[in-house]
Amino acid sequence: MVPNYSWWEAPFYGIGLKLYDLLAGKYGFGASKLLTKEETLERLPALEPEELRGGVIYFDGQFDDARLLIHLAMTAADHGATLLNYCPAIDLLRDAEGYINGVAARDEETGETMTISARIVVNATGVFTDSIRRMADAAAEQLVVTSQGIHLVFDRSFLKGDTALMVPRTPDGRVLFVIPWHGHAVAGTTDTPLDAPSLEPRPLDEEIEFILETAGRYLSRPPTRADVLAVYAGLRPLVKGEGKTSALSRDHVIHVDTSGLLSITGGKWTTYRHMAEDCVDHAITLGRLRDEPCPTRNLRIHGYLEDSSALGELEVYGSDAAEIRALAKDPKLAMQLHPALPYIAAEVVWAARNEMARTVEDVLARRTRALFLNAAAASAMAEPVAKLLAAELGYDAAWVAAQVNDFQALAQQYRVM
């Protein structure tokens, strides 16, 4: 919903969203339309009613990025890929002519270094693209600009209903969303240029204040810092260009260095299949691989179900939900890990056995979204999760204690003080 507080907003955004409908074509979820003030408040009861004139409703989709990524990795494994987790590339290997023909990698758990030969090496490391390129050429020019975006998570009562709020233009030219997500309300985002990427980006205080202040203008109950259940930051790999990071293209770029290293960067989730096809087509040519048509257009992702709506809280697992339910027949694994979040012990065991989860952080941040939804609740879940993992992975009480301490320190970064 785009709320209208000025006379010109209804025709302006109404026409713009009709163009959006045309671009969506047969892939659209429904036609946009103008609503009265009463209809707008019926759909978005948490909206500030004073001076509200009406709204424009349009339709979009949403997904869980981490869960989709896990299922893409599992799809690769289903089709014969070998996946190495916690195994960073530490060097690039070369043939006699200086072309890249493999990588040296280190097993983070054992310290073992291994060499992996390859016909072609693809660098698909997002904001870390340039650091890998400089393994091949220390003088490689910068290709990627890093931009940070943050989100604040609140109790669902701040939004109510199933309709998201979209503010198409804020005082500094950004867009603001408040969206229902995993039983909560998530508000964002920001666009802050950074000098360099990091593995654990941290939100800036001014970013937090921007979202609180902007959301507060449109919600009848303005959120405060005390209402924030979690804050998280993400980094965008933008292809270098002129001007603000918010104006840089979100299209992907494929770059081949003189060493033969193939890098793909930029892009966004909505075009990932096209990115994959483009990248593999280049890899076939560059690596002189067997030329075959790319199947991604019609490839069903691991976990595919025609209808997963009956799976309840396990919906994000798709067809794997049946196996998690089978695990949960054990009363100990049916246990809910925290009353504020829906996750059960069986999901931890499943993640360890089938999704390469090795740490408490893996489970609570990347296999489930606990840390991103409620940092305090996630912190309280750390010990039972660590004990479940230790039993699965063969670790002792000292490992459990270290994991709990590490995770609780991390969880502090996801809290707003």
C-alpha positions in Angstrom: 0.0 0.0 0.0 1.2 3.5 -0.9 -0.7 5.9 1.4 -1.7 9.3 -0.1 -1.5 12.3 2.1 -1.5 15.0 -0.7 -4.0 15.5 -3.5 -1.4 14.8 -6.3 -0.2 11.5 -4.9 -3.2 9.3 -5.9 -3.0 10.1 -9.7 0.9 10.2 -9.6 1.4 6.9 -8.0 -1.7 5.4 -9.5 -0.4 5.9 -13.0 3.1 4.8 -12.0 1.7 1.5 -10.6 -0.4 0.9 -13.7 2.8 0.9 -15.7 4.2 -1.5 -13.1 1.2 -3.8 -13.8 1.9 -3.6 -17.6 5.6 -4.5 -17.0 4.6 -7.5 -14.8 2.2 -8.7 -17.5 1.1 -12.3 -17.0 3.5 -12.7 -14.0 1.6 -10.1 -11.9 -0.2 -11.1 -8.8 -3.1 -8.7 -9.2 -4.0 -5.3 -10.6 -3.2 -2.1 -8.7 -6.1 0.2 -7.7 -7.0 3.3 -5.9 -8.6 3.0 -2.5 -10.6 5.4 -0.3 -9.4 6.5 3.1 -11.7 4.0 4.7 -10.5 1.2 2.5 -6.9 2.1 3.1 -7.3 2.0 6.9 -9.2 -1.3 6.6 -6.2 -2.9 5.0 -3.6 -1.0 7.0 -5.2 -0.2 10.4 -1.8 0.8 11.9 -1.5 3.7 9.4 -1.6 7.3 10.7 -5.1 8.5 9.8 -4.7 12.3 10.2 -4.7 14.0 6.8 -4.8 10.6 5.0 -6.7 10.9 1.7 -6.5 7.3 0.5 -4.0 4.9 -0.9 -2.9 2.9 -3.9 -2.6 -0.9 -3.5 -0.3 -3.0 -5.7 1.0 -6.6 -5.5 4.5 -8.0 -5.1 6.1 -11.2 -3.8 8.3 -11.9 -0.9 10.7 -14.7 0.1 13.3 -15.7 2.7 16.7 -15.1 1.1 18.7 -17.3 3.4 16.2 -20.2 3.0 16.3 -19.9 -0.8 20.1 -19.9 -0.7 20.2 -23.1 1.4 17.8 -24.7 -1.1 19.8 -23.6 -4.1 22.9 -25.2 -2.5 21.0 -28.3 -1.9 19.8 -28.3 -5.5 23.4 -28.1 -6.7 24.2 -31.1 -4.5 21.2 -33.0 -5.8 22.7 -32.5 -9.3 26.2 -33.7 -8.4 28.0 -30.6 -7.1 30.5 -31.0 -4.3 29.9 -28.3 -1.6 32.7 -27.2 0.8 31.5 -25.3 3.8 33.9 -23.3 6.1 36.6 -23.7 3.4 37.8 -20.3 2.1 39.9 -20.0 -1.0 43.4 -18.7 0.1 45.1 -18.7 -3.2 44.6 -19.2 -6.9 46.6 -21.8 -8.9 48.1 -21.2 -12.3 49.3 -23.3 -15.2 52.7 -22.9 -17.0 51.3 -20.0 -19.1 49.9 -18.1 -16.0 46.2 -18.9 -16.5 44.1 -19.7 -13.4 43.5 -23.5 -13.2 42.4 -24.1 -9.6 42.4 -22.9 -6.1 44.1 -23.5 -2.8 41.6 -23.8 0.1 41.8 -24.2 3.8 39.5 -26.3 6.0 38.7 -24.0 8.8 38.0 -26.8 11.2 41.1 -28.9 10.7 43.5 -26.4 9.3 44.2 -28.6 6.4 45.1 -27.0 3.1 44.0 -28.6 -0.1 44.4 -27.9 -3.8 41.5 -28.1 -6.2 42.1 -28.3 -10.0 39.6 -26.7 -12.4 39.1 -26.1 -16.0 37.6 -22.7 -15.1 37.3 -20.8 -11.8 34.2 -18.7 -11.2 34.5 -15.8 -8.7 30.9 -15.3 -7.4 31.7 -13.7 -4.0 29.5 -10.6 -4.0 31.1 -7.7 -2.1 34.4 -9.7 -1.8 34.7 -10.0 -5.6 37.7 -7.6 -5.8 39.6 -9.3 -3.0 39.6 -12.5 -5.0 40.4 -10.8 -8.2 43.5 -9.3 -6.5 44.7 -12.8 -5.6 45.1 -13.1 -9.4 46.3 -9.6 -10.0 47.3 -7.3 -7.2 46.9 -4.3 -9.4 43.3 -5.2 -10.5 41.1 -2.1 -10.7 38.1 -1.9 -8.4 35.0 -3.4 -10.0 32.6 -3.4 -7.0 31.3 -0.6 -4.8 29.8 -1.7 -1.4 26.6 -0.2 -0.1 25.0 -1.1 3.2 21.3 -1.4 3.9 19.8 -2.1 7.3 16.4 -3.3 8.6 14.6 -3.0 11.9 12.3 -5.7 13.1 9.3 -5.0 15.3 6.4 -6.9 16.8 3.7 -7.6 14.2 1.3 -5.3 16.1 3.1 -2.3 14.7 1.7 -3.1 11.2 -1.3 -5.4 11.7 -3.1 -7.1 8.8 -1.3 -8.6 5.8 -0.6 -5.5 3.8 2.8 -3.9 3.6 3.4 -0.1 3.8 5.5 1.5 1.0 6.7 5.1 1.2 8.0 5.8 -2.3 9.9 8.9 -1.5 11.4 10.0 1.9 13.0 13.3 2.6 16.5 12.1 1.5 15.1 10.4 -1.7 15.0 6.8 -0.4 12.2 4.3 -0.4 10.9 2.9 2.9 9.0 -0.3 3.4 7.3 -1.8 6.4 6.5 -5.4 5.6 4.9 -8.4 7.4 7.6 -11.1 7.6 7.8 -14.3 9.6 5.1 -13.1 12.0 6.9 -9.8 12.6 7.1 -6.4 10.9 10.4 -5.5 9.2 11.2 -1.9 8.2 13.9 -0.7 5.9 16.0 0.1 4.1 19.0 2.4 3.9 21.7 2.9 1.3 25.0 3.9 2.9 28.2 3.7 0.9 31.1 1.9 2.6 34.8 2.0 2.0 35.3 -1.7 2.4 33.1 -4.8 3.0 33.2 -6.9 6.2 31.9 -10.3 7.1 29.7 -8.9 9.9 28.5 -5.4 8.9 27.1 -3.2 11.7 24.3 -0.8 11.5 25.1 2.9 11.9 23.2 4.9 14.5 22.0 7.4 11.9 20.6 4.5 9.8 18.5 3.3 12.8 17.3 6.8 13.6 16.3 7.4 9.9 14.1 4.3 9.8 12.5 5.0 13.2 11.8 8.6 12.4 10.5 8.0 8.9 8.3 5.0 9.9 7.0 7.0 12.8 5.5 9.6 10.4 3.3 7.0 8.8 2.3 4.7 11.7 -0.3 5.6 14.3 2.0 4.1 16.9 5.5 5.4 16.2 8.1 2.8 17.0 11.0 3.6 19.4 14.4 2.1 20.0 12.9 0.1 22.8 10.5 -1.6 20.4 13.2 -2.9 18.1 13.5 -6.7 18.4 16.4 -7.0 16.0 18.5 -4.8 13.7 20.5 -6.3 10.9 22.7 -5.0 8.1 23.4 -6.4 4.6 25.9 -5.4 1.9 25.1 -4.8 -1.8 27.7 -5.5 -4.4 27.2 -2.7 -6.9 29.1 -2.4 -10.1 31.3 0.7 -9.9 29.9 3.8 -11.7 29.3 7.5 -11.1 27.1 9.1 -8.5 25.3 7.9 -5.4 25.2 4.2 -4.6 21.4 4.4 -4.6 21.6 5.3 -8.3 24.1 2.6 -9.4 22.8 -0.2 -11.6 21.6 -3.4 -9.9 22.3 -5.3 -13.1 24.9 -8.0 -13.0 28.3 -7.8 -14.8 30.6 -10.6 -16.0 34.3 -9.8 -16.0 37.1 -11.9 -17.3 40.6 -11.0 -16.1 43.7 -11.6 -18.2 44.5 -14.5 -15.9 41.3 -16.2 -17.1 39.5 -15.7 -13.7 35.7 -15.3 -14.4 33.9 -13.0 -12.0 30.2 -12.3 -11.8 29.0 -9.6 -9.6 26.1 -7.1 -9.1 22.6 -8.3 -9.9 19.9 -9.2 -7.5 17.8 -12.1 -6.3 15.0 -11.5 -8.8 17.4 -12.2 -11.7 19.5 -15.0 -10.2 18.5 -17.6 -12.8 19.4 -15.3 -15.7 22.7 -14.5 -13.9 23.5 -18.2 -13.6 22.7 -19.0 -17.2 24.9 -16.0 -18.4 27.7 -17.0 -16.2 27.7 -20.7 -17.1 27.5 -19.9 -20.8 30.7 -17.7 -20.4 32.4 -20.5 -18.4 31.6 -23.1 -21.2 33.3 -20.8 -23.7 36.3 -19.8 -21.5 36.9 -23.2 -20.1 36.2 -25.1 -23.3 33.6 -27.2 -21.5 31.0 -29.5 -23.0 28.4 -27.1 -24.6 24.9 -27.9 -23.3 21.8 -25.8 -23.0 21.3 -24.3 -19.5 18.3 -26.0 -17.7 17.8 -23.3 -15.1 14.7 -21.7 -16.7 12.5 -24.7 -15.8 14.6 -26.3 -13.1 12.6 -27.0 -9.9 14.5 -26.1 -6.7 15.2 -28.6 -3.9 12.1 -28.8 -1.7 9.6 -27.9 -4.5 6.0 -28.5 -3.7 3.0 -27.5 -5.7 1.3 -26.2 -2.6 3.1 -25.8 0.7 0.4 -23.7 2.5 -0.6 -26.7 4.8 2.9 -26.9 6.3 2.4 -24.1 8.8 5.6 -22.8 10.3 7.6 -25.4 8.3 6.4 -24.0 5.0 9.9 -22.7 4.1 11.2 -26.2 4.0 8.9 -27.4 1.2 9.0 -31.1 0.7 11.7 -31.5 3.4 9.1 -30.5 6.0 7.8 -34.1 6.1 11.2 -35.4 7.3 11.4 -32.7 10.0 7.9 -33.7 11.2 9.1 -37.3 11.4 12.0 -36.2 13.6 9.6 -34.2 15.7 7.8 -37.4 16.7 10.5 -37.7 19.3 9.0 -35.4 22.1 12.4 -34.0 22.8 12.8 -32.8 19.2 9.2 -31.4 19.1 10.2 -28.9 21.8 9.8 -25.3 20.9 13.2 -23.6 21.5 11.7 -20.2 22.7 8.1 -19.1 23.2 8.6 -15.9 21.1 9.7 -17.8 18.0 8.2 -20.9 16.3 11.4 -22.9 15.8 11.6 -26.5 17.2 14.6 -28.7 18.2 14.0 -31.0 15.2 15.0 -28.1 12.9 18.4 -28.0 14.6 19.0 -31.7 14.1 17.8 -31.4 10.4 20.2 -28.5 9.8 23.1 -30.4 11.2 22.4 -33.6 9.3 21.3 -32.2 6.0 22.2 -28.5 5.7 25.9 -28.4 6.7 25.2 -26.4 9.9 28.3 -26.4 12.0 27.7 -23.7 14.6 25.0 -22.1 16.7 25.2 -19.0 14.4 24.6 -21.2 11.4 21.4 -22.5 12.9 20.0 -19.3 14.5 21.0 -16.9 11.7 21.3 -18.8 8.4 19.2 -22.0 8.7 16.4 -20.3 10.7 16.0 -16.5 11.0 15.9 -16.4 14.8 18.7 -13.8 15.2 17.2 -11.6 12.5 13.7 -11.6 14.2 14.4 -11.4 17.9 18.0 -11.0 19.1 17.1 -11.5 22.8 15.1 -14.7 22.1 17.9 -16.0 19.9 20.5 -15.4 22.6 18.3 -17.4 25.0 18.1 -20.2 22.5 21.9 -20.5 22.1 22.5 -23.1 24.9 19.8 -25.6 23.9 20.9 -25.3 20.2 24.5 -25.8 21.1 23.7 -28.9 23.1 21.7 -30.4 20.2 24.5 -29.6 17.8 27.1 -31.1 20.1 25.2 -34.3 20.3 24.9 -34.5 16.5 28.5 -33.4 15.7 30.3 -35.2 18.5 31.5 -32.2 20.5 32.0 -31.8 24.3 30.8 -29.4 27.0 33.7 -27.0 26.4 32.6 -26.6 22.8 29.1 -25.9 23.9 30.2 -23.2 26.3 32.4 -21.6 23.7 29.6 -21.6 21.1 27.2 -20.0 23.6 29.6 -17.3 24.5 30.5 -16.6 20.8 26.8 -16.4 19.8 25.7 -14.2 22.7 28.5 -11.8 21.8 27.3 -11.7 18.2 23.7 -11.3 19.2 24.5 -8.1 21.1 25.3 -6.5 17.7 21.7 -7.3 16.6 20.2 -5.4 19.5 19.4 -1.6 19.7 20.5 -0.1 22.9 
